[in-house]
Amino acid sequence: MQTGKKKNVAIIGGGPAGLMAAERLAALGFAVTIYDAMPSVGRKFLLAGKSGLNITHSEDFTQFARRYGTANDWLKPQLDLMPPEAIRKWAAELGTETFVGSSGRVFPKVMKASPLLRAWLRRLDTLGVSILTRHRWIGFDGDALVFETPEGKRSVTSDATLLALGGASWPRLGSDAAWVPILEREGISISPLVPSNCGFDCAFSEEFATGFAGAPAKSVKASSAAGTTQGEFVISRGGVEGSLIYAHAAALREGCARQGQAVLSLDLVPGRTTERLTRDLARQDAKASFSTRLKKAAGLDGVKAALVREMAPGANHLRPEGLAAMLKALPLTVQRPRPIAEAISTAGGVSLSAIDEKLMLQAKEGIFIAGEMLDWEAPTGGYLLTACFATGLAAANGIHVWLSDR
C-alpha cells in the first residue's frame, strides 16, 4: 500500500488488459483513472462473449504457454502471473462460475460476458477506480497526455501511464490503431499491424461461392507450416473462415506475403487411412457417378464433395489410390487475408525490444504497454484473453515497482 498522497496512474484503454491493470493498481493503493474513447468500456470484450465468452483454456499449462509462436519465451513470465486456473478463480470471486467445454475451452456457465463485466466494474468502483469515457487520446504535450473530449481538448498529467489501446481489429468498438502514428513520432519501434485469426479470400467459382456460402465443412484436418489441427470451417462469400482456418492464419498470412498465395492441405476423411479409403473407393461401380462414389466410399457429400470438385476438377478421373490421396490432402489455395477490420485479433505492435522487463517503453520513461498493443499473437481458444489479462497484471506490477523506486 502507498503511504501519504496517492500516486496517480492513468490507464488509456478500457479493455481486458487495462481493466486488469486498474484492479491491481487500485488494490495496491494507487489513484487510478481509466480513459476510454468509447461511450462505455469493455465493448470488444462484450462482443467476444456474445455467443459464449471463451475466457481461457484448460490444457496443461506447459503446452498452453507454447501457443504464442515467436513470443512464447517472452510471454511465459507474464502468463505465470495469471495462468488459466487463476483466471477461473478470479472470475468465480466475481460471481461467475466457469466450465470446461468439450474442446478444452473455458466458458462462464452463463456463457455471456456481460454479468462478468458488470461485476468487474462494480469491484473497480469499490476500489476507487475512476472511469472517464469519450476521452480519445491524441498524443503527448511534453509530459502531459492530451485527450479529445466532448468539452474540447484536455491535458492530464500522471505519475505513470499505461497504454492498453488494443490492436486494429473491430475498429468500430475502439481498437482502431490510432496510437501507431503517435508512438512512431516518439521514435518507438512498431511492427506493422496485420490480421490474425482471420478469414482468407479464395478464387472460388461463382457457382460454388453462391451455392455454398455459409456452409460449414465439419470434421476436417488441416495442415500447414503451423502443424496439423482438426475442426471445422465455413465457406464465406469470397473464401473461408472459422476456427480451423484461424488456427493456421499466421502461416497462411506469411505464405501469402512471400508468394502471393498459400496452400492449406485438407484431410476430408480424417477417420480413415489412405489405404482403407483406397479399398473403399476401389469397390465402387466404375459406372456410378462421381458424387455417388464419393458418398458411398468416403461419406462425402454437400460442401465437402463440392470442395473436391472445385479444388480438383479432374479428381473424377483419378484411380482409387490417387483419389484417396487427394481426399486425404486436398490443396485449398488462399489468396490473401481478409481486411484487418474483420479479423478477430491482430499481430504486430510495439516491438518487444522497445520495452523493458517492467513493460515500460525504453525510450519514454513512465509509459507502459499491455495487451494487444504489444507484438504477439495467439490462436483463438482463450489464449488471447489470457495474455491480455496477464500482460495487464504484469504492467501493473511494473508500474508499482517503478513508482516505488522513485
Secondary structure, DSSP 8 states (H G I E B T S, - for coil): ---SS--EEEEE--SHHHHHHHHHHHHTT-EEEEE-SSSSS-HHHHHHTTT----EE-S-HHHHTTTTGGGHHHHHHHHHHS-HHHHHHHHHHTT--EEE-TTSEEEETT--SHHHHHHHHHHHHHTT-EEE-S-EEEEEETTEEEEEETTEEEEE--SEEEE----SSSGGGT---THHHHHHHTT--EEEEEEES--EE----HHHHHHHTT-EEEEEEEEETTEEEEEEEEE-SSEEESHHHHTTHHHHHHHHHHHS-EEEEEES-TTS-HHHHHHHHHTS-TTS-HHHHHHHHH---HHHHHHHHHH-TTGGGS-HHHHHHHHHSEEEEE-EE--GGGSSEEEEEE-GGGB-TTSBBTTSTTEEE-GGGBS----TTTHHHHHHHHHHHHHHHHHHHHHHH-
